[in-house]
């Protein structure tokens, strides 16, 4: 056994996604507060980067979002750090909304890795933590 809770990346991503889905609804014993949705979905995004084919499209959404901004001549020069900053401001600056926070939280790990620099630190730290405990 290489971890505390041997789920595997795909199993952990699926379990966390189901927990988030059940908890957002708020009608069950599990209750995920709207303020906690970005953290759950960020963890799902981290797990998705190492999971199977069912989760492989999730990291590419962040890349596609960044490419859409970079390909738009109206905004001028656009770098991946700007997309990461935009997603972070949208998650923490706007009122909590489950759909927005879940989507942006889940694609943030891939945005942060693509942006590089200081943006990589949270993902690197949390990925090693998740790998040692869950996967």
Buried (B, 14 or more C-beta within 10 A) or exposed (E): EEBEEEBBBBBBBBBBBEBBBBBBEEEEEBEBEEEBBBBBBBBBBBBBBBBEEEBEEBBEBBBEBBBEBBEEEEEEEBBBBBBBBBBBEBBEEEEBBBEBBBBBBBBBBBBBBBBEEEBBEBBEEBBEEBBEEBB
